[in-house]
Amino acid sequence: MINLRFLILVFFIVFSIESKAFQFPENKNNDSPNIIFIFIDDMGYADLSSYGNPYIRTPNIDRLANQGAKFTNFYVAAPICSPSRVGVMTGQYPSRHKINSYLAARDYNTKRGMASFLDSKAPFVAREMKKAGYATAHFGKWHMGGGRDVDDAPLPSAYGFDESLVSFEGLGDRLLMDKDHGLSEQSAKLKQGNITWVEKHERTSIYVDRAIKFITEHKDEPLYVNLWTGDVHDPFRPKKKFEKAYDYYANNHYQQKFLAVLHELDLEIGRLLESIDELGLAENTLVIFTSDNGPTDWQHYYNEKYTPPGSADPFRGRKWSLYEGGIREPFIVRWPQVIPAGAVDVTTILHATDLFPTLMKICGIEAPINFDGEDMSEALLGRPQQRKSPLFWEYGSEFDIKPGNPRYRSPKLAMRDNQWKMLINPDGKNVELYNLEQDHAEINNVAEQYRNVVRIMSHKTLEWYDSVKKDQ
C-alpha cells in the first residue's frame, strides 16, 4: 500500500509548484510603470503578420508580441471610432454617454440622438493618472468632441492631459491635412489651438516625434501617453517609395496603398520602441497595442469590383458591424520586467472598458468609479482570467453608415457571454445566436435550436439597453 504520509507530501509539493507557477511576477523595483497606449485606426484583426497577414511583415509591432503577451479574444466597445474611444478611456459603455456612432456636425448628432462631445466630467483614464502624479499626453486622433461645426467641445486638457496634439476631429493644437480636405478646412475655422498643415502621410511620424520628445522630457517620472495614429484609416496616401515597394498588388490600388501605409506605420512604431530602449525605460514601461475597430467596408470598393483593403479574417464583418470582424481586434501588451515574453492567451475575453480598471489596479491607484469594465490585470500579467459579467454592444441608428457588403450588416445590439454571442434589434426582432467556440465565423445561426439561451440573453440585452438609455 502507498503510504498516506507520502501521498500528502506529494500533494503539498505539487501544490507548491503549481502555486509558484501561477504567481504574478512582481515589479522588481516597485516603481509605477510608464504606460504607452498605441491605438491604431481601422486595423483589422488579421492585418498584422503576428495575427496571420500573409501579404506583409510587421516586425516592429510583432516584436511587442514576441517580448510580451498576445490576446486573441479582445473586443473594442464599438465598430466605429468615437464610441470605441470613449469606451476605452472611460471604462464605461459609450452608450451611457450618448455616443454610439461617430461624432459629426451638431444637427446630425441630434438627429441620431447623440451628444456632440464627451462630457468633461465623465470618468477618464488620464485624469486619474494625472492625480496619481503621472505626466500625461495625447498625440493623434481624438474624435471624442470638436470638429465640423462643434466649437465648444472641451480640449484634451479638460480630461487630464498635460500636452496634446490632435487632428481635425478634436480641438486644441492639431495637425490638419492638405488644404483641399473639407473637414480640415472646417476645423481651421474653429480656431482654438495652434494649427499646422501637413500631408496625410506626415502625421504619424509627427505624432511619434512628439511622443518621443514627451517621453524624453519626462523620463525621470511616471508617464502616461496615448499615441493614437490616424493610420491605417483611408484614404491611403503613402509615401511614393513605400507604394512602389508594393507594386505587386497594383491590380488593387487600394490594397497596394493600404499595405504601403501599414509598412510605414510599423516602421514608426519601431522608431518609438527604439527610443524607449535607448532611454533605458523599456523594462518598466507597459506598452499596449490595439485598434479602434475593424477594417473599412465602403460600398464603392464593391461597386468598383475591388476587394476591400485590410483583413478581419477569419471573422465575419468589418467596420460598422457588430459581427466579430467589426469589434474583435489584435491586442498586445509588453512590460518586460513583469509580463512573460511570448505568451499567447486564447481563452481570456477582454473588452476595451477593462483597460481603465486594469490600469488602476496595476498602478496602485484608487479610482471611485462605477466601471462597466473589469480588472483583468491577472490576464495582462500572464494568467488567463474568467470574466464575471457578459459584454454588450450598441451601434448607431437607421441614419448611420452600414457596411458595403450586405452580409456584414448586423442587428443594432449584441451580447457575448462565454461561448455564446447573440445579436438583436431593440424591438426584439432579427435575433441571431452563435456558438463562437464552434462557429467563430458566425455562419450558423442556432437561435431556433437554443430558444432558452435566446430567451435569457434577449432579456439581459434589452434590459441593458434600457438601462444605458436611462443613464442618458
Secondary structure, 3 states (H helix, E strand, C coil): CCCHHHHHHHHHHHHHHHHHHCCCCCCCCCCCCEEEEEEECCCCCCCCHHHCCCCCCCHHHHHHHHHCEEEEEEECCCCCHHHHHHHHHHCCCHHHHCCCCCCCCHHHHHHCCCCCECCCCCCCHHHHHHHCCCEEEEEECCCCECECCECCCCCHHHHCCCEEEECCCCCCCEEEECCCCHHHHHHHHHCCCCEEEECHHHHHHHHHHHHHHHHHHCCCCCEEEEEECCCCCCCCCCCHHHHHCCHHHCCCHHHHHHHHHHHHHHHHHHHHHHHHHHCCCHHHEEEEEEECCCCCCCHHHHHCCCCCCCCCCCCCCCCCCCCHHHHEEEEEEECCCCCCCCEEECCCCEEHHHHHHHHHHHHCCCCCCCCCCCCCHHHHCCCCCCCCCCEEEECCCCCCCCCCCHHHCCCCEEEEECCEEEEECCCCCCCEEEECCCCCCCCCCCCCCCHHHHHHHHHHHHHHHHHHHHHC
